[in-house]
Amino acid sequence: EVPAWLLFTNVVLLIVAWLLRPSRLLLAIELASTVLAGVFLAFSGYALWVCSHEEVRLLTVSKTKFERIQFLVLAGQELFFCVTVCVSSLVAEIDRCNIIQGYVESSHLSRSYTGRVRDAMSSVPDDKKRIMQEIQTSGLEKDVDY
């Protein structure tokens, strides 16, 4: 059985990770949380496996049918919690990557930005000409400027 304080530690790590901006510290916290989640998953998966196989006998596993079913239910709940923590760690890392990508895209978009559509840059000059003509003919150039 996985100690409750280890599960609590992992949940606290994930909560702290959600409060931090993307950084090396956040990455270290997420990695620690992922490792802990993997350990929990291994413990609970092994306990579930032991409980479900009649030929494997350990001193910690009860031999009466009721106690065996009770242990199986607890191990199943623990396994579910551990899988949830693993998925939470994965989602936290995906979120961290998305935030970093947003920072990168924001810096690219704001580079050389003057607030006027006329000063906008384009990687394809023909696209810029076509877009500018469309904006001029619509008469909404002032509305487009920021």
Buried (B, 14 or more C-beta within 10 A) or exposed (E): EBEEEEBEBBBEBBEBBBEEEBEEEBBEBBEBBBEBBBBBBEBBBEBBEBBEEEEEEEEEBEEEEEEBEEBBEBBBEBBEBBBEBBEBBEEBBEBBEEEEEEEEEEEEEEEEEEEEBEEBEEEEEEEEEEBBEEBEEEEEEEEEEE
